[in-house]
Amino acid sequence: MNAPVAAIDCGTNAIRLLVADVRPDGTLDERVRLMRIVRLGEGVDRTGEFAPLALERTFAALDEYADVMREHGFVRARFVATSATRDVSNRDAFVDGVHARIGIEPEVITGTEEAALSFTGAVRGLPSAAVALPALVVDIGGGSTEFVLGSSGPEVSVSVDIGCVRMTERHLHGDPPTTDQITAAQVDIDVAVALAGRSVPFERAASFVGLAGTVTTVAAMAMDLPTYDPTVLHGSVISIEDVSRVATVLLQMTRAERAALPYMHPGRVDIIGGGAMVLESAMRAAGAAEVTVSETDILDGIVYSLLSK
């Protein structure tokens, strides 16, 4: 067995760690996979910089991750920072804090790089029979959403600035959101999705694959799971009708009602409605009758990139 490598994905809402090595058949042997909701991008859409408390939460998670990485004896690591970090004026404070804690220089990757890593992680992580090619892989993050079309690898991709945190902070302030707030968010989302469709030929896709916590949570609600179960969710198929139904219900619920759902991560309670709207809009624009849900994503893609070196 090879020595493990460590991948860290730092997004607008969550920071995640995967320590893994590779089996002889080329699949990943996962040692540990962790997620902490740190809301690094809180307020970035409005202020253009990371808030001190957001940095504090992120650095606390990194202190924990550094201990876990050492415990598993990793030999190489890669830290990828995505949407929020591309946008801020105080990026240096973030970079210095990361380096001080784990000794790795964070890579602030482009939306195109993010999309390619997400595509690789998702498609390689799903059974080949579950994904008709070419596949449209859609990764809904906190600040941005990536669209990537490909077969043996990513062929064309685009990143647009719509995500569950950004849409919630920009529009969905009510508890529950008002009709006017939902309409404003819908216009924003539809314009961005249409823009993505001018760069990525949605009509070529033979299947639609959805990544990240928004998609898995919407799927859990559509399936009425008694608890969040990645083994059930990975590879599941959810219809556009069920996605639309779940999005409508989520936007009608109060925060307390969403928090009481048994599969709802506490860090997604406030933002899941906006994310569900992005998913439904993307599916409708792509003419997708269903979404194949993937629990493997950019983290897995980062590990594959390390193991290929």
C-alpha positions as CSV (number, residue, x, y, z in Angstrom):
1,M,0.0,0.0,0.0
2,N,1.3,3.5,-0.8
3,A,1.9,6.1,1.8
4,P,-1.2,8.4,2.1
5,V,-1.5,11.9,0.7
6,A,-3.7,14.7,2.1
7,A,-6.1,16.9,0.3
8,I,-7.7,20.0,1.7
9,D,-10.5,21.9,-0.1
10,C,-11.3,25.3,1.4
11,G,-14.5,26.8,0.0
12,T,-16.8,29.6,0.8
13,N,-18.8,27.6,3.4
14,A,-16.8,24.6,4.4
15,I,-13.2,23.3,4.8
16,R,-12.7,19.6,4.2
17,L,-9.9,17.1,4.5
18,L,-9.3,13.8,2.8
19,V,-6.3,11.5,3.7
20,A,-6.1,8.6,1.3
21,D,-3.9,6.3,-0.8
22,V,-4.7,4.2,-3.8
23,R,-5.6,0.5,-4.1
24,P,-4.1,-1.7,-6.9
25,D,-7.3,-1.3,-8.9
26,G,-6.8,2.5,-9.0
27,T,-9.7,3.4,-6.5
28,L,-9.0,5.4,-3.4
29,D,-8.5,3.8,0.0
30,E,-9.9,6.5,2.3
31,R,-8.2,6.9,5.7
32,V,-10.2,9.8,6.9
33,R,-12.6,12.4,5.5
34,L,-13.6,15.4,7.6
35,M,-15.7,18.5,7.1
36,R,-16.1,21.6,9.2
37,I,-18.5,24.4,8.4
38,V,-16.4,27.6,8.9
39,R,-18.3,30.0,6.6
40,L,-15.0,31.6,5.5
41,G,-16.9,33.6,2.8
42,E,-19.3,35.2,5.3
43,G,-19.8,38.8,4.2
44,V,-17.3,38.6,1.3
45,D,-20.0,39.4,-1.3
46,R,-20.7,42.7,0.6
47,T,-17.3,43.7,2.0
48,G,-14.7,42.1,-0.4
49,E,-12.6,40.7,2.5
50,F,-12.5,37.9,5.0
51,A,-14.0,38.8,8.4
52,P,-11.7,38.2,11.4
53,L,-14.1,35.7,13.0
54,A,-14.3,33.8,9.7
55,L,-10.5,33.5,9.6
56,E,-10.5,32.4,13.3
57,R,-13.0,29.6,12.6
58,T,-11.0,28.5,9.6
59,F,-7.7,28.5,11.4
60,A,-9.2,26.5,14.3
61,A,-10.3,23.8,11.8
62,L,-6.8,23.8,10.2
63,D,-5.2,23.2,13.6
64,E,-7.3,20.1,14.0
65,Y,-6.5,19.0,10.4
66,A,-2.8,19.4,11.0
67,D,-3.0,16.9,13.9
68,V,-5.0,14.4,11.9
69,M,-2.6,14.6,8.9
70,R,0.5,14.0,11.1
71,E,-1.3,11.1,12.8
72,H,-1.8,9.4,9.4
73,G,1.8,10.0,8.3
74,F,0.9,11.8,5.0
75,V,3.8,12.1,2.5
76,R,2.4,14.9,0.3
77,A,-0.4,17.4,0.6
78,R,-2.2,19.9,-1.5
79,F,-4.4,22.7,-0.2
80,V,-6.9,24.2,-2.7
81,A,-8.7,27.4,-2.0
82,T,-11.7,28.3,-4.2
83,S,-14.3,30.9,-4.8
84,A,-14.2,33.1,-1.7
85,T,-10.4,33.3,-1.7
86,R,-10.4,34.5,-5.3
87,D,-12.5,37.5,-4.4
88,V,-10.9,39.0,-1.2
89,S,-8.5,41.9,-0.6
90,N,-6.9,40.4,2.5
91,R,-5.9,37.2,0.9
92,D,-2.4,37.5,2.4
93,A,-3.7,37.1,6.0
94,F,-5.3,33.8,4.9
95,V,-2.3,32.5,3.1
96,D,0.0,33.3,6.0
97,G,-2.3,31.7,8.5
98,V,-2.6,28.5,6.4
99,H,1.2,28.2,6.0
100,A,1.8,28.8,9.7
101,R,-0.5,25.9,10.7
102,I,0.2,23.2,8.2
103,G,3.3,24.3,6.3
104,I,1.6,24.3,2.9
105,E,1.2,27.1,0.5
106,P,-2.5,27.3,-0.4
107,E,-3.3,27.3,-4.1
108,V,-5.9,29.8,-5.0
109,I,-7.1,28.0,-8.1
110,T,-9.2,29.3,-11.0
111,G,-12.8,28.3,-11.6
112,T,-11.6,26.2,-14.6
113,E,-9.1,24.3,-12.4
114,E,-11.8,23.8,-9.8
115,A,-14.2,22.4,-12.3
116,A,-11.5,19.9,-13.7
117,L,-10.7,18.6,-10.2
118,S,-14.4,18.2,-9.4
119,F,-15.1,16.4,-12.7
120,T,-12.3,13.9,-12.1
121,G,-13.3,13.2,-8.5
122,A,-16.9,12.7,-9.3
123,V,-16.7,10.6,-12.5
124,R,-13.9,8.3,-11.2
125,G,-15.7,7.9,-7.9
126,L,-19.0,6.7,-9.4
127,P,-19.5,3.3,-11.0
128,S,-19.1,3.6,-14.8
129,A,-22.6,2.2,-15.4
130,A,-24.0,5.1,-13.4
131,V,-22.7,7.9,-15.6
132,A,-23.5,8.2,-19.3
133,L,-20.9,10.1,-21.2
134,P,-20.4,12.9,-22.0
135,A,-21.5,14.0,-18.5
136,L,-22.3,17.4,-17.3
137,V,-20.9,17.7,-13.7
138,V,-22.3,20.6,-11.6
139,D,-20.5,21.5,-8.4
140,I,-22.6,23.9,-6.2
141,G,-20.5,25.7,-3.7
142,G,-21.0,28.5,-1.3
143,G,-19.8,31.3,-3.5
144,S,-19.7,29.8,-7.0
145,T,-21.0,26.9,-9.1
146,E,-18.9,25.1,-11.6
147,F,-20.2,23.5,-14.8
148,V,-18.0,21.0,-16.6
149,L,-18.7,18.7,-19.6
150,G,-16.5,15.8,-20.5
151,S,-16.0,12.1,-21.2
152,S,-12.6,10.6,-20.5
153,G,-11.7,14.0,-18.9
154,P,-13.0,17.5,-18.7
155,E,-13.5,19.1,-22.1
156,V,-15.1,22.5,-21.4
157,S,-16.0,24.2,-18.2
158,V,-17.1,27.5,-16.6
159,S,-17.5,28.9,-13.1
160,V,-20.2,31.4,-12.3
161,D,-20.7,33.5,-9.1
162,I,-23.8,31.8,-7.8
163,G,-23.7,29.6,-4.7
164,C,-25.8,28.8,-1.6
165,V,-24.0,31.3,0.7
166,R,-23.8,34.1,-1.9
167,M,-27.5,33.8,-2.9
168,T,-28.6,33.6,0.8
169,E,-26.6,36.7,1.8
170,R,-27.6,38.6,-1.3
171,H,-31.4,37.9,-1.3
172,L,-32.9,35.2,1.0
173,H,-33.0,37.2,4.3
174,G,-36.5,36.2,5.5
175,D,-37.5,33.4,7.8
176,P,-38.8,32.0,5.6
177,P,-37.8,34.1,2.6
178,T,-40.5,36.3,1.1
179,T,-41.8,35.9,-2.4
180,D,-40.0,39.0,-3.6
181,Q,-36.7,37.7,-2.1
182,I,-37.1,34.3,-3.8
183,T,-38.0,36.0,-7.1
184,A,-34.9,38.2,-6.9
185,A,-32.7,35.2,-6.2
186,Q,-34.3,33.3,-9.1
187,V,-33.5,36.0,-11.6
188,D,-29.9,36.2,-10.4
189,I,-29.5,32.4,-10.6
190,D,-31.2,32.0,-14.0
191,V,-29.0,34.8,-15.6
192,A,-25.8,33.1,-14.3
193,V,-26.9,29.7,-15.4
194,A,-27.8,31.0,-18.9
195,L,-24.4,32.6,-19.0
196,A,-22.8,29.2,-18.1
197,G,-24.8,27.6,-20.9
198,R,-23.2,29.9,-23.5
199,S,-19.8,28.5,-22.6
200,V,-20.7,24.9,-21.9
201,P,-22.9,23.1,-24.4
202,F,-25.5,21.7,-22.1
203,E,-27.3,20.0,-24.9
204,R,-24.4,17.6,-25.5
205,A,-24.7,16.0,-22.0
206,A,-25.9,12.5,-21.8
207,S,-26.1,12.7,-18.0
208,F,-26.2,15.3,-15.2
209,V,-24.1,14.7,-12.1
210,G,-24.5,16.8,-9.0
211,L,-21.8,17.4,-6.3
212,A,-21.4,18.9,-2.9
213,G,-23.6,19.3,0.2
214,T,-26.5,21.1,-1.5
215,V,-27.1,18.2,-3.9
216,T,-26.6,15.4,-1.3
217,T,-28.9,17.2,1.2
218,V,-31.6,17.8,-1.4
219,A,-31.3,14.1,-2.3
220,A,-31.6,13.0,1.3
221,M,-34.8,15.1,1.6
222,A,-36.2,13.7,-1.6
223,M,-35.6,10.2,-0.4
224,D,-37.0,11.1,3.1
225,L,-33.9,9.4,4.8
226,P,-34.1,8.9,8.6
227,T,-30.5,10.2,8.8
228,Y,-27.7,11.4,6.5
229,D,-26.2,8.3,4.9
230,P,-23.5,8.7,2.3
231,T,-23.6,5.1,1.3
232,V,-27.3,5.4,0.3
233,L,-26.8,8.8,-1.3
234,H,-23.8,8.1,-3.5
235,G,-24.9,7.1,-6.9
236,S,-28.6,7.7,-6.2
237,V,-30.8,9.3,-8.9
238,I,-33.3,12.1,-8.2
239,S,-35.8,13.4,-10.6
240,I,-36.3,17.1,-11.6
241,E,-39.8,16.9,-10.1
242,D,-38.4,15.8,-6.7
243,V,-35.7,18.5,-6.8
244,S,-38.4,21.1,-7.6
245,R,-40.6,19.8,-4.8
246,V,-37.8,19.8,-2.3
247,A,-36.7,23.3,-3.3
248,T,-40.2,24.7,-2.9
249,V,-40.7,23.1,0.5
250,L,-37.3,24.3,1.8
251,L,-38.0,27.8,0.9
252,Q,-41.4,27.7,2.7
253,M,-39.9,26.3,5.9
254,T,-38.6,28.3,8.8
255,R,-35.1,28.0,10.0
256,A,-36.2,25.9,13.0
257,E,-38.1,23.5,10.7
258,R,-35.1,23.0,8.5
259,A,-32.8,22.5,11.5
260,A,-35.1,19.7,12.7
261,L,-34.7,17.6,9.6
262,P,-32.7,14.5,10.6
263,Y,-30.3,14.7,7.6
264,M,-29.6,18.4,7.8
265,H,-26.1,19.5,8.7
266,P,-26.2,22.5,11.1
267,G,-24.0,24.5,8.8
268,R,-26.4,24.1,5.9
269,V,-29.6,25.1,7.7
270,D,-29.4,28.8,6.6
271,I,-28.2,28.3,3.1
272,I,-29.8,25.1,1.7
273,G,-32.8,26.9,0.1
274,G,-30.5,29.0,-2.1
275,G,-28.5,26.0,-3.1
276,A,-31.6,24.0,-4.0
277,M,-32.7,26.9,-6.3
278,V,-29.3,26.7,-8.1
279,L,-29.6,22.9,-8.6
280,E,-33.2,23.2,-10.0
281,S,-32.2,26.1,-12.3
282,A,-29.2,24.2,-13.6
283,M,-31.2,21.0,-14.3
284,R,-33.9,22.9,-16.1
285,A,-31.4,24.8,-18.3
286,A,-29.7,21.5,-19.1
287,G,-32.9,19.8,-19.9
288,A,-32.0,17.1,-17.3
289,A,-34.8,14.8,-16.2
290,E,-32.7,13.6,-13.3
291,V,-29.5,14.1,-11.3
292,T,-27.0,11.4,-10.3
293,V,-25.7,12.2,-6.9
294,S,-22.0,11.9,-6.1
295,E,-20.4,11.9,-2.7
296,T,-17.0,12.1,-4.3
297,D,-15.9,15.5,-5.6
298,I,-13.1,18.0,-5.8
299,L,-11.4,16.5,-2.7
300,D,-11.0,13.1,-4.5
301,G,-9.9,15.0,-7.6
302,I,-7.1,16.7,-5.5
303,V,-6.0,13.3,-4.2
304,Y,-5.9,11.8,-7.7
305,S,-3.8,14.8,-8.8
306,L,-1.3,14.1,-6.1
307,L,-1.1,10.4,-6.8
308,S,-0.5,11.0,-10.5
309,K,2.7,12.9,-9.8
